Amino acid sequence: MPMNIVKKDIDKLNAEITINLVPADYENKVNDAIKKVQRTASMPGFRVGKVPGGLIKKQYGTSILAEELNKILSDSLHHYITDNKLEILGNPLPKEEKKVDWQNQKDFTFTYELGLAPQFDFKVDTSHSFIYKVVKVDEELIEKYIKDVKRNYGKPVNPDIAGEKDVLFVDMVELDAAGIILPGGVFKSTSIGLDRLKNEATKTKLIGIKKEAKIILNASELYDTALDKSVSLGIEKEAAENFNSNLQLTVKNIARLEDAELNQELFDKMYGAGNINSEEEFREKIKGELALMFNQDSDRHLMKEIEQTLISKLNIELPDEFLKRWLMAVNEPARTGTGGKPLTKEQLEKEYPEYSSAMKWKLIENKIIKENNIVVSPEEATEEAKAFVRAEYSRYGQSPAEEELNKIAKDLLTKEKEAQKIFENIYSKKVIHLIKTNCKLENKEMSYNEFFGISN
């Protein structure tokens, strides 16, 4: 590492590091790189590996020099920042200097801008208080949940007369202006969910219809958009734009999901045979499950309030102008290789407040983690990965075997981005647990609608 490295503090949040390189710092590395190229180089008139070093240097010397200097600079910056325990935000940004004369220059000076992490004090103790919002699990909420359960565990039936939430299976044929079946026109077997129809007049016409009954409706009575017509009728979207023909519907079948009864059979299906033996026990079980489910929402609300409160209270300053320059630099398509559009200054100004808040919270969270010696063990990471996998499977009504679960969880933790998310999630849970345990919490019970901001 070069000896001539100087740090200059601009202010408490910004600094510069200047690195001076002389031939003794880089010549050996450049010569080694030239020899490496020489071993595989091929030029007319020379065998592979026999091209003179002078020719290699003449043709590739500038690019080799630039590459080796870049390596030295990167290593030097890393070691200097690490050795001096500098807490920085983002990455060092090269400061624009006068143009380098690669052919003749021997001594080089490079300056980098640093954004320094702000210093602040924070203790997790009773001097901080937060409101902990809790959903009140009342009879109305329990009844709503039971209604959903009865529907989810309901059994399919095929009534003879359509009700307001039934699904009709119909054959559709297109009619001409005279009301006769149009040869070569639309012929489609499809389904219509009555509870999904937006046209109330059409829904009224179909409620009470019987099997094998026929009814004539205009395509626009059934479908709101050209895309709906295109998908349901099997026609091109362009043709669907102007398709307003009458359709004759023949009801071939009616499907209905009949609510399950609140009895022992349902209790056993949900919780295993004999675990719940009465409606009273069933309601208590549901009440507990709802409370547990809403605890996660309460924690999310609390975390949001903690973030907003502490960011405001601690009034942390950031090296904003440096961070904006850094964000512009790291989002250049040429640098990222994305080929997309560069981040504009207008976009940056619009999005920066959100980025700044996220950065401040991350600094606060990291301080809590460091000062309270919060750690995440490999075993905890594995269990969190398993929980994630189980949740993904449950979305499709499935449950993985233990062997498969272990394998997928292990694979997840070998992927850098996925593993980072898993560890960050555990750290966040531990931080909120620490705050809930050591700070003042004022429980505020509220209705479901009030909690989720739903207007009546």
Kinemage of the C-alpha trace (Angstrom):
@kinemage 1
@onewidth
@group {chain A} dominant
@subgroup {mainchain}
@vectorlist {calphas} color= white
{ca met a 1} P 0.000 0.000 0.000
{ca pro a 2} L 1.380 3.452 -0.909
{ca met a 3} L 2.680 5.427 2.025
{ca asn a 4} L 1.454 8.841 0.887
{ca ile a 5} L -2.239 8.885 1.851
{ca val a 6} L -3.743 11.979 3.423
{ca lys a 7} L -7.239 12.518 4.832
{ca lys a 8} L -8.643 16.024 4.916
{ca asp a 9} L -11.816 16.782 6.872
{ca ile a 10} L -14.077 19.205 4.999
{ca asp a 11} L -16.659 19.245 7.795
{ca lys a 12} L -18.083 16.722 10.248
{ca leu a 13} L -19.886 14.834 7.449
{ca asn a 14} L -17.529 15.194 4.498
{ca ala a 15} L -13.877 14.371 3.948
{ca glu a 16} L -11.360 13.829 1.177
{ca ile a 17} L -8.649 11.216 0.845
{ca thr a 18} L -5.718 12.034 -1.425
{ca ile a 19} L -3.432 9.246 -2.622
{ca asn a 20} L -0.078 10.058 -4.226
{ca leu a 21} L 1.531 7.289 -6.251
{ca val a 22} L 5.149 7.267 -7.352
{ca pro a 23} L 6.854 4.662 -9.582
{ca ala a 24} L 7.988 2.634 -6.570
{ca asp a 25} L 4.317 2.061 -5.707
{ca tyr a 26} L 3.305 0.576 -9.044
{ca glu a 27} L 6.248 -0.321 -11.319
{ca asn a 28} L 6.686 -3.915 -10.092
{ca lys a 29} L 2.970 -4.642 -10.474
{ca val a 30} L 2.887 -3.145 -13.978
{ca asn a 31} L 5.970 -5.169 -15.031
{ca asp a 32} L 4.421 -8.370 -13.647
{ca ala a 33} L 1.198 -7.637 -15.545
{ca ile a 34} L 3.141 -7.061 -18.784
{ca lys a 35} L 4.937 -10.404 -18.332
{ca lys a 36} L 1.593 -12.103 -17.739
{ca val a 37} L 0.231 -10.690 -21.000
{ca gln a 38} L 3.498 -11.585 -22.767
{ca arg a 39} L 3.060 -15.291 -21.947
{ca thr a 40} L -0.106 -15.546 -24.041
{ca ala a 41} L 0.299 -12.670 -26.511
{ca ser a 42} L 0.334 -13.304 -30.254
{ca met a 43} L 1.636 -10.872 -32.903
{ca pro a 44} L 2.566 -11.345 -36.576
{ca gly a 45} L 6.142 -12.569 -36.896
{ca phe a 46} L 6.338 -13.915 -33.336
{ca arg a 47} L 5.350 -17.212 -31.772
{ca val a 48} L 2.838 -17.200 -28.910
{ca gly a 49} L 4.675 -16.190 -25.722
{ca lys a 50} L 7.713 -14.845 -27.619
{ca val a 51} L 6.557 -11.284 -28.292
{ca pro a 52} L 9.183 -8.867 -26.895
{ca gly a 53} L 8.198 -7.033 -23.709
{ca gly a 54} L 8.838 -3.677 -25.378
{ca leu a 55} L 6.178 -4.363 -28.007
{ca ile a 56} L 3.719 -5.509 -25.344
{ca lys a 57} L 4.384 -2.348 -23.371
{ca lys a 58} L 3.966 -0.187 -26.477
{ca gln a 59} L 0.623 -1.751 -27.402
{ca tyr a 60} L -0.902 -2.484 -24.006
{ca gly a 61} L 1.181 -0.401 -21.584
{ca thr a 62} L -1.342 2.405 -21.053
{ca ser a 63} L -4.299 0.095 -20.349
{ca ile a 64} L -2.156 -2.116 -18.085
{ca leu a 65} L -0.899 0.913 -16.164
{ca ala a 66} L -4.433 2.251 -15.712
{ca glu a 67} L -5.704 -1.144 -14.586
{ca glu a 68} L -2.926 -1.684 -12.040
{ca leu a 69} L -3.240 1.838 -10.655
{ca asn a 70} L -6.958 1.275 -10.243
{ca lys a 71} L -6.296 -1.938 -8.284
{ca ile a 72} L -3.766 -0.170 -6.026
{ca leu a 73} L -6.169 2.721 -5.415
{ca ser a 74} L -9.057 0.388 -4.582
{ca asp a 75} L -6.953 -1.668 -2.152
{ca ser a 76} L -5.436 1.460 -0.595
{ca leu a 77} L -8.825 3.060 0.009
{ca his a 78} L -10.249 -0.116 1.491
{ca his a 79} L -7.317 -0.644 3.868
{ca tyr a 80} L -7.146 3.000 4.912
{ca ile a 81} L -10.885 3.146 5.703
{ca thr a 82} L -10.738 -0.184 7.558
{ca asp a 83} L -7.530 0.508 9.470
{ca asn a 84} L -8.720 3.945 10.574
{ca lys a 85} L -12.219 2.664 11.424
{ca leu a 86} L -13.886 5.296 9.267
{ca glu a 87} L -17.666 4.974 9.130
{ca ile a 88} L -18.680 6.030 5.646
{ca leu a 89} L -21.946 6.207 3.714
{ca gly a 90} L -22.080 4.953 0.153
{ca asn a 91} L -18.668 4.521 -1.477
{ca pro a 92} L -15.749 6.891 -2.106
{ca leu a 93} L -16.292 9.089 -5.163
{ca pro a 94} L -13.314 10.033 -7.339
{ca lys a 95} L -12.930 13.785 -7.501
{ca glu a 96} L -12.456 15.238 -10.955
{ca glu a 97} L -8.836 16.174 -11.469
{ca lys a 98} L -6.800 17.460 -14.390
{ca lys a 99} L -6.395 15.025 -17.262
{ca val a 100} L -3.789 12.275 -16.745
{ca asp a 101} L -0.893 12.081 -19.216
{ca trp a 102} L -0.532 8.308 -19.337
{ca gln a 103} L 2.408 8.408 -21.760
{ca asn a 104} L 4.729 10.701 -19.842
{ca gln a 105} L 3.464 11.111 -16.286
{ca lys a 106} L 5.283 9.187 -13.557
{ca asp a 107} L 3.776 10.548 -10.360
{ca phe a 108} L 0.001 10.426 -9.928
{ca thr a 109} L -2.360 12.113 -7.503
{ca phe a 110} L -5.943 10.935 -6.985
{ca thr a 111} L -8.500 12.463 -4.621
{ca tyr a 112} L -11.672 10.802 -3.382
{ca glu a 113} L -14.668 12.325 -1.635
{ca leu a 114} L -16.092 10.546 1.404
{ca gly a 115} L -19.486 10.870 3.007
{ca leu a 116} L -19.062 10.279 6.746
{ca ala a 117} L -21.678 8.620 8.940
{ca pro a 118} L -23.067 11.058 11.541
{ca gln a 119} L -22.320 10.491 15.214
{ca phe a 120} L -25.234 10.476 17.641
{ca asp a 121} L -26.237 9.044 21.007
{ca phe a 122} L -29.226 6.806 21.578
{ca lys a 123} L -30.188 4.442 24.372
{ca val a 124} L -33.106 2.023 24.358
{ca asp a 125} L -34.745 2.901 27.676
{ca thr a 126} L -37.898 4.255 29.317
{ca ser a 127} L -37.152 7.811 28.233
{ca his a 128} L -38.768 6.845 24.936
{ca ser a 129} L -42.488 6.100 24.681
{ca phe a 130} L -44.551 4.834 21.760
{ca ile a 131} L -48.201 4.042 21.071
{ca tyr a 132} L -48.851 0.347 20.462
{ca lys a 133} L -52.020 0.010 18.409
{ca val a 134} L -53.981 -3.193 18.975
{ca val a 135} L -56.981 -4.504 17.030
{ca lys a 136} L -59.935 -5.225 19.314
{ca val a 137} L -61.054 -8.776 18.536
{ca asp a 138} L -64.792 -8.350 19.110
{ca glu a 139} L -67.818 -10.512 18.268
{ca glu a 140} L -68.337 -8.722 14.965
{ca leu a 141} L -64.806 -9.600 13.850
{ca ile a 142} L -65.172 -13.211 15.016
{ca glu a 143} L -68.475 -13.539 13.126
{ca lys a 144} L -66.851 -12.172 9.961
{ca tyr a 145} L -64.006 -14.685 10.294
{ca ile a 146} L -66.443 -17.566 10.878
{ca lys a 147} L -68.388 -16.494 7.800
{ca asp a 148} L -65.193 -16.701 5.738
{ca val a 149} L -64.323 -20.097 7.247
{ca lys a 150} L -67.757 -21.511 6.406
{ca arg a 151} L -67.361 -20.285 2.838
{ca asn a 152} L -63.809 -21.606 2.481
{ca tyr a 153} L -64.791 -25.046 3.786
{ca gly a 154} L -68.070 -25.068 1.876
{ca lys a 155} L -69.094 -27.806 -0.545
{ca pro a 156} L -69.953 -27.311 -4.240
{ca val a 157} L -73.547 -27.956 -5.321
{ca asn a 158} L -75.392 -27.554 -8.614
{ca pro a 159} L -78.777 -25.923 -8.059
{ca asp a 160} L -81.453 -25.702 -10.754
{ca ile a 161} L -82.010 -21.959 -10.277
{ca ala a 162} L -79.230 -19.318 -10.185
{ca gly a 163} L -78.578 -17.285 -7.048
{ca glu a 164} L -76.744 -13.940 -6.757
{ca lys a 165} L -73.320 -15.474 -6.053
{ca asp a 166} L -73.504 -18.481 -8.376
{ca val a 167} L -71.405 -19.233 -11.422
{ca leu a 168} L -73.250 -19.945 -14.710
{ca phe a 169} L -71.720 -22.255 -17.292
{ca val a 170} L -73.147 -21.194 -20.630
{ca asp a 171} L -72.924 -21.749 -24.371
{ca met a 172} L -72.818 -18.426 -26.231
{ca val a 173} L -73.680 -17.917 -29.888
{ca glu a 174} L -73.641 -14.692 -31.858
{ca leu a 175} L -76.909 -13.502 -33.428
{ca asp a 176} L -77.371 -11.402 -36.554
{ca ala a 177} L -79.541 -8.290 -36.821
{ca ala a 178} L -82.629 -10.466 -37.332
{ca gly a 179} L -81.940 -12.469 -34.160
{ca ile a 180} L -80.827 -15.564 -36.073
{ca ile a 181} L -77.649 -17.509 -35.215
{ca leu a 182} L -74.868 -15.997 -37.323
{ca pro a 183} L -72.981 -18.644 -39.380
{ca gly a 184} L -69.262 -18.384 -38.610
{ca gly a 185} L -69.962 -15.999 -35.725
{ca val a 186} L -68.889 -16.308 -32.103
{ca phe a 187} L -69.541 -19.691 -30.511
{ca lys a 188} L -68.074 -20.073 -27.058
{ca ser a 189} L -68.560 -22.168 -23.945
{ca thr a 190} L -67.649 -20.051 -20.930
{ca ser a 191} L -68.557 -19.186 -17.358
{ca ile a 192} L -70.057 -16.084 -15.758
{ca gly a 193} L -69.594 -15.285 -12.069
{ca leu a 194} L -72.720 -13.365 -11.097
{ca asp a 195} L -71.096 -11.679 -8.094
{ca arg a 196} L -68.402 -10.276 -10.391
{ca leu a 197} L -70.794 -8.650 -12.857
{ca lys a 198} L -70.569 -4.869 -12.616
{ca asn a 199} L -73.743 -4.286 -14.637
{ca glu a 200} L -76.508 -4.576 -12.034
{ca ala a 201} L -79.243 -4.736 -14.673
{ca thr a 202} L -77.560 -7.725 -16.314
{ca lys a 203} L -77.076 -9.416 -12.948
{ca thr a 204} L -80.791 -8.982 -12.190
{ca lys a 205} L -81.696 -10.626 -15.509
{ca leu a 206} L -79.527 -13.674 -14.736
{ca ile a 207} L -80.472 -14.203 -11.079
{ca gly a 208} L -83.281 -16.780 -11.011
{ca ile a 209} L -82.497 -18.243 -14.446
{ca lys a 210} L -82.859 -22.024 -14.738
{ca lys a 211} L -80.753 -24.748 -16.319
{ca glu a 212} L -81.223 -25.071 -20.104
{ca ala a 213} L -82.919 -21.675 -20.190
{ca lys a 214} L -81.960 -19.298 -23.008
{ca ile a 215} L -81.515 -15.539 -22.752
{ca ile a 216} L -80.366 -12.894 -25.228
{ca leu a 217} L -77.937 -10.218 -24.033
{ca asn a 218} L -75.804 -7.667 -25.829
{ca ala a 219} L -72.040 -8.206 -25.498
{ca ser a 220} L -71.723 -4.796 -23.833
{ca glu a 221} L -74.147 -5.868 -21.103
{ca leu a 222} L -71.776 -8.681 -20.130
{ca tyr a 223} L -68.353 -7.122 -20.657
{ca asp a 224} L -67.034 -3.680 -19.715
{ca thr a 225} L -63.903 -3.557 -21.869
{ca ala a 226} L -62.646 -4.768 -25.210
{ca leu a 227} L -60.063 -6.867 -23.356
{ca asp a 228} L -62.818 -8.637 -21.394
{ca lys a 229} L -64.650 -9.391 -24.645
{ca ser a 230} L -61.469 -10.591 -26.312
{ca val a 231} L -60.556 -13.025 -23.516
{ca ser a 232} L -64.049 -14.364 -22.824
{ca leu a 233} L -65.250 -14.649 -26.419
{ca gly a 234} L -61.965 -15.774 -27.944
{ca ile a 235} L -61.711 -12.975 -30.498
{ca glu a 236} L -58.881 -10.619 -31.436
{ca lys a 237} L -58.624 -7.454 -29.336
{ca glu a 238} L -58.969 -5.264 -32.444
{ca ala a 239} L -62.227 -7.000 -33.389
{ca ala a 240} L -63.434 -6.781 -29.788
{ca glu a 241} L -63.148 -2.978 -29.878
{ca asn a 242} L -66.251 -2.734 -32.070
{ca phe a 243} L -68.014 -5.979 -31.132
{ca asn a 244} L -71.528 -5.087 -29.953
{ca ser a 245} L -73.565 -8.039 -31.238
{ca asn a 246} L -76.358 -9.743 -29.369
{ca leu a 247} L -75.467 -13.110 -27.849
{ca gln a 248} L -77.753 -16.002 -27.085
{ca leu a 249} L -76.802 -17.701 -23.815
{ca thr a 250} L -77.895 -21.238 -23.004
{ca val a 251} L -77.386 -22.150 -19.343
{ca lys a 252} L -75.766 -25.610 -19.253
{ca asn a 253} L -74.992 -25.759 -15.539
{ca ile a 254} L -75.078 -23.702 -12.334
{ca ala a 255} L -72.388 -23.947 -9.655
{ca arg a 256} L -72.711 -22.789 -6.079
{ca leu a 257} L -70.455 -23.065 -3.062
{ca glu a 258} L -72.694 -23.889 -0.146
{ca asp a 259} L -71.451 -22.724 3.254
{ca ala a 260} L -70.163 -25.422 5.595
{ca glu a 261} L -72.133 -26.078 8.757
{ca leu a 262} L -70.667 -25.062 12.099
{ca asn a 263} L -70.366 -28.587 13.519
{ca gln a 264} L -67.871 -31.192 14.734
{ca glu a 265} L -66.977 -32.197 11.189
{ca leu a 266} L -65.760 -28.647 10.470
{ca phe a 267} L -63.894 -28.410 13.812
{ca asp a 268} L -62.076 -31.696 13.095
{ca lys a 269} L -61.166 -30.615 9.536
{ca met a 270} L -59.592 -27.406 10.788
{ca tyr a 271} L -57.875 -28.504 14.004
{ca gly a 272} L -57.732 -32.296 13.998
{ca ala a 273} L -60.104 -34.826 15.493
{ca gly a 274} L -61.212 -34.061 19.055
{ca asn a 275} L -59.122 -30.908 19.585
{ca ile a 276} L -62.136 -28.589 19.433
{ca asn a 277} L -65.410 -30.010 20.726
{ca ser a 278} L -67.921 -27.157 20.884
{ca glu a 279} L -68.826 -23.898 19.197
{ca glu a 280} L -67.670 -22.039 22.320
{ca glu a 281} L -64.192 -23.624 22.111
{ca phe a 282} L -64.166 -22.914 18.368
{ca arg a 283} L -64.861 -19.214 18.924
{ca glu a 284} L -62.169 -18.967 21.614
{ca lys a 285} L -59.675 -20.637 19.288
{ca ile a 286} L -60.519 -18.191 16.505
{ca lys a 287} L -60.247 -15.248 18.907
{ca gly a 288} L -56.732 -16.325 19.851
{ca glu a 289} L -55.713 -16.840 16.223
{ca leu a 290} L -57.009 -13.418 15.227
{ca ala a 291} L -55.167 -11.768 18.120
{ca leu a 292} L -51.942 -13.505 17.079
{ca met a 293} L -52.435 -12.551 13.449
{ca phe a 294} L -53.079 -8.893 14.295
{ca asn a 295} L -50.001 -8.840 16.565
{ca gln a 296} L -47.892 -8.842 13.403
{ca asp a 297} L -49.848 -5.856 12.083
{ca ser a 298} L -49.447 -4.126 15.462
{ca asp a 299} L -45.696 -4.668 15.283
{ca arg a 300} L -45.593 -3.215 11.763
{ca his a 301} L -47.505 -0.143 12.930
{ca leu a 302} L -45.190 0.169 15.925
{ca met a 303} L -42.087 -0.140 13.781
{ca lys a 304} L -43.370 2.602 11.481
{ca glu a 305} L -44.051 4.889 14.457
{ca ile a 306} L -40.653 4.100 16.000
{ca glu a 307} L -38.901 4.987 12.752
{ca gln a 308} L -40.779 8.258 12.283
{ca thr a 309} L -40.466 9.270 15.939
{ca leu a 310} L -36.759 8.536 16.344
{ca ile a 311} L -35.782 10.047 12.994
{ca ser a 312} L -37.561 13.249 14.022
{ca lys a 313} L -36.334 13.178 17.644
{ca leu a 314} L -32.662 12.463 16.944
{ca asn a 315} L -32.508 14.972 14.074
{ca ile a 316} L -29.693 13.095 12.343
{ca glu a 317} L -27.832 14.999 9.627
{ca leu a 318} L -26.494 13.310 6.488
{ca pro a 319} L -23.937 14.419 3.882
{ca asp a 320} L -26.858 15.034 1.522
{ca glu a 321} L -25.015 16.585 -1.405
{ca phe a 322} L -22.399 13.826 -1.393
{ca leu a 323} L -25.099 11.137 -1.256
{ca lys a 324} L -26.953 12.725 -4.153
{ca arg a 325} L -23.787 12.720 -6.267
{ca trp a 326} L -23.126 9.121 -5.259
{ca leu a 327} L -26.674 8.042 -6.152
{ca met a 328} L -26.370 9.703 -9.546
{ca ala a 329} L -23.062 7.930 -10.134
{ca val a 330} L -24.186 4.435 -9.104
{ca asn a 331} L -27.350 4.730 -11.198
{ca glu a 332} L -25.569 5.518 -14.460
{ca pro a 333} L -26.528 2.819 -17.032
{ca ala a 334} L -22.962 2.699 -18.338
{ca arg a 335} L -21.686 1.980 -14.824
{ca thr a 336} L -24.407 -0.540 -13.894
{ca gly a 337} L -24.534 -2.248 -17.265
{ca thr a 338} L -28.326 -2.045 -17.339
{ca gly a 339} L -28.605 -0.095 -20.568
{ca gly a 340} L -31.610 1.734 -19.091
{ca lys a 341} L -32.255 5.417 -18.658
{ca pro a 342} L -30.013 7.344 -16.242
{ca leu a 343} L -31.421 8.727 -13.010
{ca thr a 344} L -32.423 12.331 -13.655
{ca lys a 345} L -31.866 15.171 -11.196
{ca glu a 346} L -35.638 15.676 -11.029
{ca gln a 347} L -36.176 12.019 -10.078
{ca leu a 348} L -33.380 12.205 -7.534
{ca glu a 349} L -34.827 15.293 -5.821
{ca lys a 350} L -38.253 13.667 -5.722
{ca glu a 351} L -37.046 10.323 -4.332
{ca tyr a 352} L -34.231 11.535 -2.077
{ca pro a 353} L -36.349 12.333 1.032
{ca glu a 354} L -37.532 8.716 1.151
{ca tyr a 355} L -33.978 7.447 0.618
{ca ser a 356} L -32.694 9.816 3.316
{ca ser a 357} L -35.268 8.580 5.848
{ca ala a 358} L -34.409 4.953 5.082
{ca met a 359} L -30.698 5.718 5.529
{ca lys a 360} L -31.286 7.465 8.873
{ca trp a 361} L -33.360 4.580 10.192
{ca lys a 362} L -30.704 2.085 9.106
{ca leu a 363} L -28.096 4.078 11.048
{ca ile a 364} L -30.329 4.078 14.145
{ca glu a 365} L -31.065 0.364 13.803
{ca asn a 366} L -27.385 -0.494 13.350
{ca lys a 367} L -26.510 1.537 16.450
{ca ile a 368} L -29.127 -0.361 18.486
{ca ile a 369} L -27.779 -3.671 17.179
{ca lys a 370} L -24.156 -2.762 17.918
{ca glu a 371} L -24.632 -1.220 21.366
{ca asn a 372} L -26.923 -4.010 22.577
{ca asn a 373} L -24.766 -6.809 21.148
{ca ile a 374} L -27.614 -8.218 19.078
{ca val a 375} L -26.490 -11.215 17.036
{ca val a 376} L -28.178 -13.697 14.721
{ca ser a 377} L -27.074 -17.321 14.914
{ca pro a 378} L -26.958 -19.695 11.908
{ca glu a 379} L -29.707 -21.725 13.575
{ca glu a 380} L -31.976 -18.663 13.777
{ca ala a 381} L -31.297 -17.862 10.124
{ca thr a 382} L -32.185 -21.436 9.144
{ca glu a 383} L -35.465 -21.326 11.072
{ca glu a 384} L -36.348 -17.961 9.506
{ca ala a 385} L -35.608 -19.358 6.039
{ca lys a 386} L -37.832 -22.350 6.779
{ca ala a 387} L -40.643 -20.064 7.925
{ca phe a 388} L -40.337 -18.118 4.677
{ca val a 389} L -40.514 -21.322 2.603
{ca arg a 390} L -43.534 -22.596 4.561
{ca ala a 391} L -45.320 -19.288 4.007
{ca glu a 392} L -44.667 -19.445 0.266
{ca tyr a 393} L -46.011 -23.004 0.061
{ca ser a 394} L -49.067 -22.154 2.155
{ca arg a 395} L -50.078 -19.523 -0.386
{ca tyr a 396} L -50.857 -22.408 -2.714
{ca gly a 397} L -52.383 -24.609 -0.040
{ca gln a 398} L -49.307 -26.846 0.149
{ca ser a 399} L -46.891 -27.965 2.841
{ca pro a 400} L -43.346 -29.145 1.985
{ca ala a 401} L -41.854 -32.336 3.438
{ca glu a 402} L -39.206 -31.742 6.113
{ca glu a 403} L -36.358 -32.951 3.894
{ca glu a 404} L -37.429 -30.682 1.039
{ca leu a 405} L -37.942 -27.772 3.467
{ca asn a 406} L -34.397 -28.127 4.826
{ca lys a 407} L -32.928 -28.272 1.319
{ca ile a 408} L -34.748 -25.180 0.046
{ca ala a 409} L -33.910 -23.222 3.227
{ca lys a 410} L -30.239 -24.169 2.896
{ca asp a 411} L -30.192 -23.109 -0.769
{ca leu a 412} L -31.791 -19.766 0.122
{ca leu a 413} L -29.039 -18.997 2.600
{ca thr a 414} L -26.351 -19.574 -0.042
{ca lys a 415} L -27.781 -16.758 -2.169
{ca glu a 416} L -26.414 -13.400 -1.075
{ca lys a 417} L -29.511 -11.226 -1.603
{ca glu a 418} L -31.962 -13.733 -0.139
{ca ala a 419} L -29.693 -14.426 2.843
{ca gln a 420} L -29.293 -10.683 3.462
{ca lys a 421} L -33.087 -10.218 3.540
{ca ile a 422} L -33.459 -13.125 5.980
{ca phe a 423} L -30.785 -11.788 8.359
{ca glu a 424} L -32.148 -8.225 8.142
{ca asn a 425} L -35.630 -9.515 8.954
{ca ile a 426} L -34.372 -11.291 12.077
{ca tyr a 427} L -32.369 -8.243 13.198
{ca ser a 428} L -35.466 -6.052 12.752
{ca lys a 429} L -37.541 -8.458 14.854
{ca lys a 430} L -34.921 -8.418 17.598
{ca val a 431} L -34.717 -4.624 17.541
{ca ile a 432} L -38.474 -4.202 17.893
{ca his a 433} L -38.540 -6.820 20.678
{ca leu a 434} L -35.822 -4.882 22.529
{ca ile a 435} L -37.760 -1.633 22.168
{ca lys a 436} L -41.043 -3.244 23.259
{ca thr a 437} L -39.266 -4.653 26.313
{ca asn a 438} L -37.273 -1.587 27.377
{ca cys a 439} L -39.290 1.462 26.254
{ca lys a 440} L -42.676 2.715 27.400
{ca leu a 441} L -45.574 1.391 25.349
{ca glu a 442} L -49.060 2.813 25.565
{ca asn a 443} L -51.560 0.197 24.363
{ca lys a 444} L -54.318 1.707 22.257
{ca glu a 445} L -57.128 -0.727 21.434
{ca met a 446} L -59.200 0.105 18.360
{ca ser a 447} L -61.663 -1.455 15.961
{ca tyr a 448} L -60.543 -3.323 12.856
{ca asn a 449} L -61.763 -0.503 10.564
{ca glu a 450} L -60.059 2.197 12.645
{ca phe a 451} L -56.802 0.244 12.798
{ca phe a 452} L -56.624 -0.248 9.036
{ca gly a 453} L -58.073 3.159 8.172
{ca ile a 454} L -61.222 1.754 6.565
{ca ser a 455} L -64.119 4.184 6.239
{ca asn a 456} L -67.559 2.914 7.149
